[in-house]
Amino acid sequence: MPARQKGRRSRAARLLAWYDRQARPLPWRRDVDPYRRWVAEILLQQTRVAQATRYYERFLDAFPTVERLARAPVGRVLKRWEGAGYYARARHLHDAARRVVAAGGFPHDAAGWRELPGVGPYTAAALASLLDGEPVVALDANGLRVAARWTLERGDARAPQARARLEAALRAELPPRRAGDFNEALMELGETLCRPRAPRCSACPVGQDCRAFLELAEPGSIPVRRRVRERPHVVAAVAIVEHEGRWLVQRRAPRGLLGGLWEFPGGKLRVGEAPSDGCRRELLEETGLDLGPWEPVGTVRHDYSHFTVELHAFRHRLRIASAPAVPGTARWVSRKEFERLPRPRATSKVAALLAP
């Protein structure tokens, strides 16, 4: 680190002074209610601040207290989470809410927060420092990036050894009485100025104590970026079976990708398989129904975090008096009932192809 002039304020003090002036008026910063901050931190795990605000307010409109969340059916919780993605977060919130209510209140330290479903090291440290002033460092992607530039960490910042070095460097600067604000300020700096690309170093309140800024022509080259693997592309077929204005839908397994959400039957095509043949095969495997012919209604593309998908949608209209029996995980629903079900974004895109 560069030598500090006598009497010069510490880097932490200057960072906090900047944060006190410039912190964005985010809705979860209005109070220190543990329930509201917990919901916000879970959302922010994998959702950008700009998008999280809308989902946060919508979720709290439906579940304003932890008791209301604990009593709600999980399907309603998933529906309110719709669009935010990573639905395991919503299931974890629901499970944890029941535990909190049963315990008579929220934890008061990072170790206690770690006991709740869906709460990892960063979230536990953030909540413990913000709500109870525990002097712990909360390291998310923003904090890692800022610390890596401050210390000129040339290794992979997410690797265990590099992460330990960065956490130790921040712990040495952590102001015990404002640990929560310090953690928030790191996040704020990383979100607004010390961005992954093209950092705004000239506006940084602590640029003169940043080794990447002082020693490199391109401060944004730190931390070293891991090579990003190309996301796999999945081609699938979706079966839309209609009977007297109702659609056949099925619920995904409660755990795993998109767990507990409702969708049209369908799945990944086999090598060389025609989409219409795959549609018929998937429907038979999943519901026991062998139907045809199939009318193509369009193709939907959707990006997930780890893969992209191309869905070929087909429709079959049943011309029989009674709808056939289907497995317990499936049901026949009207369009209005369909709109109330929690469902993946890709399934909503498929439904949009159909005339009302």
Contacts in CASP RR format, 6 or more apart in sequence:
PFRMAT RR
TARGET T0000
AUTHOR 0000-0000-0000
METHOD contacts of the structure
MODEL  1
MPARQKGRRSRAARLLAWYDRQARPLPWRRDVDPYRRWVAEILLQQTRVA
QATRYYERFLDAFPTVERLARAPVGRVLKRWEGAGYYARARHLHDAARRV
VAAGGFPHDAAGWRELPGVGPYTAAALASLLDGEPVVALDANGLRVAARW
TLERGDARAPQARARLEAALRAELPPRRAGDFNEALMELGETLCRPRAPR
CSACPVGQDCRAFLELAEPGSIPVRRRVRERPHVVAAVAIVEHEGRWLVQ
RRAPRGLLGGLWEFPGGKLRVGEAPSDGCRRELLEETGLDLGPWEPVGTV
RHDYSHFTVELHAFRHRLRIASAPAVPGTARWVSRKEFERLPRPRATSKV
AALLAP
1 151 0 8 1.000
1 209 0 8 1.000
1 211 0 8 1.000
2 208 0 8 1.000
2 209 0 8 1.000
2 211 0 8 1.000
2 214 0 8 1.000
4 10 0 8 1.000
4 209 0 8 1.000
9 17 0 8 1.000
10 173 0 8 1.000
11 150 0 8 1.000
11 173 0 8 1.000
11 206 0 8 1.000
11 209 0 8 1.000
12 173 0 8 1.000
12 174 0 8 1.000
12 175 0 8 1.000
12 182 0 8 1.000
13 175 0 8 1.000
14 205 0 8 1.000
14 206 0 8 1.000
15 182 0 8 1.000
15 185 0 8 1.000
15 186 0 8 1.000
15 189 0 8 1.000
15 205 0 8 1.000
15 206 0 8 1.000
16 175 0 8 1.000
16 178 0 8 1.000
16 181 0 8 1.000
16 182 0 8 1.000
16 185 0 8 1.000
17 205 0 8 1.000
18 185 0 8 1.000
18 189 0 8 1.000
18 205 0 8 1.000
18 206 0 8 1.000
19 181 0 8 1.000
19 184 0 8 1.000
19 185 0 8 1.000
19 188 0 8 1.000
19 189 0 8 1.000
22 188 0 8 1.000
22 192 0 8 1.000
23 29 0 8 1.000
23 184 0 8 1.000
23 185 0 8 1.000
23 188 0 8 1.000
24 49 0 8 1.000
24 188 0 8 1.000
24 192 0 8 1.000
26 40 0 8 1.000
26 49 0 8 1.000
26 53 0 8 1.000
27 40 0 8 1.000
27 53 0 8 1.000
27 56 0 8 1.000
27 57 0 8 1.000
28 36 0 8 1.000
28 37 0 8 1.000
28 39 0 8 1.000
28 40 0 8 1.000
28 56 0 8 1.000
29 184 0 8 1.000
32 130 0 8 1.000
32 131 0 8 1.000
34 106 0 8 1.000
34 127 0 8 1.000
34 131 0 8 1.000
35 65 0 8 1.000
35 66 0 8 1.000
35 106 0 8 1.000
36 60 0 8 1.000
37 127 0 8 1.000
37 130 0 8 1.000
37 131 0 8 1.000
38 106 0 8 1.000
38 127 0 8 1.000
39 56 0 8 1.000
39 59 0 8 1.000
39 60 0 8 1.000
39 93 0 8 1.000
40 52 0 8 1.000
40 56 0 8 1.000
41 123 0 8 1.000
41 126 0 8 1.000
41 127 0 8 1.000
42 89 0 8 1.000
42 92 0 8 1.000
42 93 0 8 1.000
42 118 0 8 1.000
42 119 0 8 1.000
42 123 0 8 1.000
43 52 0 8 1.000
43 55 0 8 1.000
43 56 0 8 1.000
43 59 0 8 1.000
43 84 0 8 1.000
43 89 0 8 1.000
44 52 0 8 1.000
45 86 0 8 1.000
45 89 0 8 1.000
45 123 0 8 1.000
46 85 0 8 1.000
46 86 0 8 1.000
46 89 0 8 1.000
46 305 0 8 1.000
47 55 0 8 1.000
47 84 0 8 1.000
47 85 0 8 1.000
47 86 0 8 1.000
49 191 0 8 1.000
51 84 0 8 1.000
52 84 0 8 1.000
55 81 0 8 1.000
55 83 0 8 1.000
55 84 0 8 1.000
58 80 0 8 1.000
59 80 0 8 1.000
59 81 0 8 1.000
62 68 0 8 1.000
62 72 0 8 1.000
62 76 0 8 1.000
62 80 0 8 1.000
63 69 0 8 1.000
63 72 0 8 1.000
63 77 0 8 1.000
63 80 0 8 1.000
66 97 0 8 1.000
66 100 0 8 1.000
66 101 0 8 1.000
66 105 0 8 1.000
66 106 0 8 1.000
67 97 0 8 1.000
67 101 0 8 1.000
69 77 0 8 1.000
69 93 0 8 1.000
69 94 0 8 1.000
69 97 0 8 1.000
70 94 0 8 1.000
70 97 0 8 1.000
70 98 0 8 1.000
70 100 0 8 1.000
70 101 0 8 1.000
72 94 0 8 1.000
74 91 0 8 1.000
74 94 0 8 1.000
74 260 0 8 1.000
75 260 0 8 1.000
75 342 0 8 1.000
77 90 0 8 1.000
77 91 0 8 1.000
77 93 0 8 1.000
77 94 0 8 1.000
78 87 0 8 1.000
78 90 0 8 1.000
78 91 0 8 1.000
78 260 0 8 1.000
78 261 0 8 1.000
78 342 0 8 1.000
79 340 0 8 1.000
79 341 0 8 1.000
79 342 0 8 1.000
80 90 0 8 1.000
81 87 0 8 1.000
81 89 0 8 1.000
81 90 0 8 1.000
81 342 0 8 1.000
82 342 0 8 1.000
82 343 0 8 1.000
82 345 0 8 1.000
83 345 0 8 1.000
84 90 0 8 1.000
85 345 0 8 1.000
86 305 0 8 1.000
87 258 0 8 1.000
87 259 0 8 1.000
87 260 0 8 1.000
87 261 0 8 1.000
87 342 0 8 1.000
88 118 0 8 1.000
88 255 0 8 1.000
88 256 0 8 1.000
88 259 0 8 1.000
89 118 0 8 1.000
91 117 0 8 1.000
91 254 0 8 1.000
91 259 0 8 1.000
91 260 0 8 1.000
92 116 0 8 1.000
92 117 0 8 1.000
92 118 0 8 1.000
92 119 0 8 1.000
93 118 0 8 1.000
95 117 0 8 1.000
96 116 0 8 1.000
96 117 0 8 1.000
96 118 0 8 1.000
96 119 0 8 1.000
99 116 0 8 1.000
99 117 0 8 1.000
100 106 0 8 1.000
100 116 0 8 1.000
106 131 0 8 1.000
107 113 0 8 1.000
107 115 0 8 1.000
107 116 0 8 1.000
107 127 0 8 1.000
107 128 0 8 1.000
108 128 0 8 1.000
108 131 0 8 1.000
108 132 0 8 1.000
109 128 0 8 1.000
109 132 0 8 1.000
109 134 0 8 1.000
110 121 0 8 1.000
110 124 0 8 1.000
110 125 0 8 1.000
110 127 0 8 1.000
110 128 0 8 1.000
110 129 0 8 1.000
110 134 0 8 1.000
110 136 0 8 1.000
111 124 0 8 1.000
112 124 0 8 1.000
113 119 0 8 1.000
113 123 0 8 1.000
113 124 0 8 1.000
113 127 0 8 1.000
113 128 0 8 1.000
114 120 0 8 1.000
114 121 0 8 1.000
114 124 0 8 1.000
119 127 0 8 1.000
121 139 0 8 1.000
122 138 0 8 1.000
122 139 0 8 1.000
122 140 0 8 1.000
123 138 0 8 1.000
125 134 0 8 1.000
125 136 0 8 1.000
125 137 0 8 1.000
125 138 0 8 1.000
125 139 0 8 1.000
125 183 0 8 1.000
126 138 0 8 1.000
126 140 0 8 1.000
126 180 0 8 1.000
126 183 0 8 1.000
128 134 0 8 1.000
128 136 0 8 1.000
129 135 0 8 1.000
129 136 0 8 1.000
129 138 0 8 1.000
129 179 0 8 1.000
129 180 0 8 1.000
129 182 0 8 1.000
129 183 0 8 1.000
130 180 0 8 1.000
130 183 0 8 1.000
130 184 0 8 1.000
133 179 0 8 1.000
133 180 0 8 1.000
134 179 0 8 1.000
135 174 0 8 1.000
135 176 0 8 1.000
135 179 0 8 1.000
136 174 0 8 1.000
136 179 0 8 1.000
137 167 0 8 1.000
137 170 0 8 1.000
137 171 0 8 1.000
137 174 0 8 1.000
137 179 0 8 1.000
137 183 0 8 1.000
138 180 0 8 1.000
138 183 0 8 1.000
138 186 0 8 1.000
139 147 0 8 1.000
139 163 0 8 1.000
139 166 0 8 1.000
139 167 0 8 1.000
139 170 0 8 1.000
140 187 0 8 1.000
142 186 0 8 1.000
142 187 0 8 1.000
142 189 0 8 1.000
142 190 0 8 1.000
142 191 0 8 1.000
142 194 0 8 1.000
143 166 0 8 1.000
143 170 0 8 1.000
143 186 0 8 1.000
143 187 0 8 1.000
143 190 0 8 1.000
144 157 0 8 1.000
144 158 0 8 1.000
144 163 0 8 1.000
144 166 0 8 1.000
144 223 0 8 1.000
145 157 0 8 1.000
145 190 0 8 1.000
145 194 0 8 1.000
145 196 0 8 1.000
145 223 0 8 1.000
146 186 0 8 1.000
146 189 0 8 1.000
146 190 0 8 1.000
146 194 0 8 1.000
147 153 0 8 1.000
147 157 0 8 1.000
147 166 0 8 1.000
147 167 0 8 1.000
147 169 0 8 1.000
147 170 0 8 1.000
147 186 0 8 1.000
148 155 0 8 1.000
148 157 0 8 1.000
148 162 0 8 1.000
148 166 0 8 1.000
148 212 0 8 1.000
148 222 0 8 1.000
148 223 0 8 1.000
149 194 0 8 1.000
149 199 0 8 1.000
149 210 0 8 1.000
149 211 0 8 1.000
149 212 0 8 1.000
149 213 0 8 1.000
149 219 0 8 1.000
149 220 0 8 1.000
149 222 0 8 1.000
149 223 0 8 1.000
150 169 0 8 1.000
150 206 0 8 1.000
150 209 0 8 1.000
150 210 0 8 1.000
150 211 0 8 1.000
150 212 0 8 1.000
151 165 0 8 1.000
151 166 0 8 1.000
151 169 0 8 1.000
151 211 0 8 1.000
152 211 0 8 1.000
152 212 0 8 1.000
152 215 0 8 1.000
152 216 0 8 1.000
152 222 0 8 1.000
153 162 0 8 1.000
153 165 0 8 1.000
153 166 0 8 1.000
153 222 0 8 1.000
153 223 0 8 1.000
154 222 0 8 1.000
154 224 0 8 1.000
155 162 0 8 1.000
155 223 0 8 1.000
155 224 0 8 1.000
156 162 0 8 1.000
156 223 0 8 1.000
156 224 0 8 1.000
156 226 0 8 1.000
157 163 0 8 1.000
157 166 0 8 1.000
157 223 0 8 1.000
157 224 0 8 1.000
158 226 0 8 1.000
170 186 0 8 1.000
173 182 0 8 1.000
174 182 0 8 1.000
175 181 0 8 1.000
175 182 0 8 1.000
189 204 0 8 1.000
189 205 0 8 1.000
189 206 0 8 1.000
192 200 0 8 1.000
193 199 0 8 1.000
193 200 0 8 1.000
193 201 0 8 1.000
193 203 0 8 1.000
193 204 0 8 1.000
194 200 0 8 1.000
194 204 0 8 1.000
196 220 0 8 1.000
197 220 0 8 1.000
198 220 0 8 1.000
199 219 0 8 1.000
199 220 0 8 1.000
201 207 0 8 1.000
201 210 0 8 1.000
201 213 0 8 1.000
201 219 0 8 1.000
204 210 0 8 1.000
204 213 0 8 1.000
207 213 0 8 1.000
207 214 0 8 1.000
208 214 0 8 1.000
210 219 0 8 1.000
212 219 0 8 1.000
212 220 0 8 1.000
212 221 0 8 1.000
212 222 0 8 1.000
213 219 0 8 1.000
216 222 0 8 1.000
231 303 0 8 1.000
231 304 0 8 1.000
231 306 0 8 1.000
231 307 0 8 1.000
231 308 0 8 1.000
232 306 0 8 1.000
232 307 0 8 1.000
232 308 0 8 1.000
233 307 0 8 1.000
233 308 0 8 1.000
233 309 0 8 1.000
233 310 0 8 1.000
234 268 0 8 1.000
234 307 0 8 1.000
234 308 0 8 1.000
234 309 0 8 1.000
234 310 0 8 1.000
235 268 0 8 1.000
235 269 0 8 1.000
235 275 0 8 1.000
235 309 0 8 1.000
235 310 0 8 1.000
235 312 0 8 1.000
236 266 0 8 1.000
236 267 0 8 1.000
236 268 0 8 1.000
236 269 0 8 1.000
236 309 0 8 1.000
236 310 0 8 1.000
236 311 0 8 1.000
236 312 0 8 1.000
237 266 0 8 1.000
237 267 0 8 1.000
237 269 0 8 1.000
237 275 0 8 1.000
237 276 0 8 1.000
237 278 0 8 1.000
237 279 0 8 1.000
237 282 0 8 1.000
237 311 0 8 1.000
237 312 0 8 1.000
237 313 0 8 1.000
237 314 0 8 1.000
238 263 0 8 1.000
238 264 0 8 1.000
238 265 0 8 1.000
238 266 0 8 1.000
238 267 0 8 1.000
238 279 0 8 1.000
238 300 0 8 1.000
238 311 0 8 1.000
238 312 0 8 1.000
238 313 0 8 1.000
238 314 0 8 1.000
238 350 0 8 1.000
239 248 0 8 1.000
239 264 0 8 1.000
239 265 0 8 1.000
239 266 0 8 1.000
239 279 0 8 1.000
239 280 0 8 1.000
239 282 0 8 1.000
239 283 0 8 1.000
239 291 0 8 1.000
239 294 0 8 1.000
239 314 0 8 1.000
239 316 0 8 1.000
240 247 0 8 1.000
240 248 0 8 1.000
240 264 0 8 1.000
240 297 0 8 1.000
240 313 0 8 1.000
240 314 0 8 1.000
240 315 0 8 1.000
240 316 0 8 1.000
240 350 0 8 1.000
240 354 0 8 1.000
241 247 0 8 1.000
241 248 0 8 1.000
241 265 0 8 1.000
241 283 0 8 1.000
241 289 0 8 1.000
241 291 0 8 1.000
241 315 0 8 1.000
241 316 0 8 1.000
241 318 0 8 1.000
242 248 0 8 1.000
242 315 0 8 1.000
242 316 0 8 1.000
242 317 0 8 1.000
242 318 0 8 1.000
243 317 0 8 1.000
243 318 0 8 1.000
243 320 0 8 1.000
243 323 0 8 1.000
243 332 0 8 1.000
244 323 0 8 1.000
245 334 0 8 1.000
245 335 0 8 1.000
246 323 0 8 1.000
246 332 0 8 1.000
246 333 0 8 1.000
246 334 0 8 1.000
247 264 0 8 1.000
247 332 0 8 1.000
247 333 0 8 1.000
247 334 0 8 1.000
247 335 0 8 1.000
247 338 0 8 1.000
248 264 0 8 1.000
248 265 0 8 1.000
248 287 0 8 1.000
248 289 0 8 1.000
248 326 0 8 1.000
248 330 0 8 1.000
248 331 0 8 1.000
248 332 0 8 1.000
249 262 0 8 1.000
249 263 0 8 1.000
249 264 0 8 1.000
249 265 0 8 1.000
249 330 0 8 1.000
249 331 0 8 1.000
249 333 0 8 1.000
249 338 0 8 1.000
249 341 0 8 1.000
249 343 0 8 1.000
250 262 0 8 1.000
250 263 0 8 1.000
250 264 0 8 1.000
250 265 0 8 1.000
250 286 0 8 1.000
250 287 0 8 1.000
250 326 0 8 1.000
250 327 0 8 1.000
250 329 0 8 1.000
250 330 0 8 1.000
250 331 0 8 1.000
251 260 0 8 1.000
251 261 0 8 1.000
251 262 0 8 1.000
251 329 0 8 1.000
251 330 0 8 1.000
252 258 0 8 1.000
252 259 0 8 1.000
252 260 0 8 1.000
252 261 0 8 1.000
252 262 0 8 1.000
252 263 0 8 1.000
253 259 0 8 1.000
253 260 0 8 1.000
254 260 0 8 1.000
258 344 0 8 1.000
260 342 0 8 1.000
261 341 0 8 1.000
261 342 0 8 1.000
261 343 0 8 1.000
261 344 0 8 1.000
261 347 0 8 1.000
262 338 0 8 1.000
262 341 0 8 1.000
262 342 0 8 1.000
262 343 0 8 1.000
262 347 0 8 1.000
263 343 0 8 1.000
263 344 0 8 1.000
263 346 0 8 1.000
263 347 0 8 1.000
264 313 0 8 1.000
264 347 0 8 1.000
264 350 0 8 1.000
265 282 0 8 1.000
265 283 0 8 1.000
265 286 0 8 1.000
265 287 0 8 1.000
265 330 0 8 1.000
266 279 0 8 1.000
266 282 0 8 1.000
266 283 0 8 1.000
266 286 0 8 1.000
267 278 0 8 1.000
267 282 0 8 1.000
269 275 0 8 1.000
269 278 0 8 1.000
269 312 0 8 1.000
270 278 0 8 1.000
270 281 0 8 1.000
273 281 0 8 1.000
275 296 0 8 1.000
275 312 0 8 1.000
275 314 0 8 1.000
276 294 0 8 1.000
276 296 0 8 1.000
276 312 0 8 1.000
276 314 0 8 1.000
279 294 0 8 1.000
279 312 0 8 1.000
279 314 0 8 1.000
280 290 0 8 1.000
280 291 0 8 1.000
280 292 0 8 1.000
280 294 0 8 1.000
283 289 0 8 1.000
283 290 0 8 1.000
283 291 0 8 1.000
284 290 0 8 1.000
286 327 0 8 1.000
286 330 0 8 1.000
287 326 0 8 1.000
287 327 0 8 1.000
287 330 0 8 1.000
288 327 0 8 1.000
289 324 0 8 1.000
289 326 0 8 1.000
291 316 0 8 1.000
291 318 0 8 1.000
292 316 0 8 1.000
293 316 0 8 1.000
294 314 0 8 1.000
294 315 0 8 1.000
294 316 0 8 1.000
295 314 0 8 1.000
295 315 0 8 1.000
295 316 0 8 1.000
295 317 0 8 1.000
296 312 0 8 1.000
296 313 0 8 1.000
296 314 0 8 1.000
297 313 0 8 1.000
297 314 0 8 1.000
297 315 0 8 1.000
297 353 0 8 1.000
297 354 0 8 1.000
298 312 0 8 1.000
298 313 0 8 1.000
298 353 0 8 1.000
299 310 0 8 1.000
299 311 0 8 1.000
299 312 0 8 1.000
299 313 0 8 1.000
300 310 0 8 1.000
300 311 0 8 1.000
300 313 0 8 1.000
300 346 0 8 1.000
300 349 0 8 1.000
300 350 0 8 1.000
300 353 0 8 1.000
301 308 0 8 1.000
301 309 0 8 1.000
301 310 0 8 1.000
301 311 0 8 1.000
302 308 0 8 1.000
302 309 0 8 1.000
302 311 0 8 1.000
302 345 0 8 1.000
302 346 0 8 1.000
302 349 0 8 1.000
303 309 0 8 1.000
309 346 0 8 1.000
311 346 0 8 1.000
311 349 0 8 1.000
311 350 0 8 1.000
313 350 0 8 1.000
313 353 0 8 1.000
315 354 0 8 1.000
318 324 0 8 1.000
323 332 0 8 1.000
326 332 0 8 1.000
333 341 0 8 1.000
335 351 0 8 1.000
335 356 0 8 1.000
338 351 0 8 1.000
END
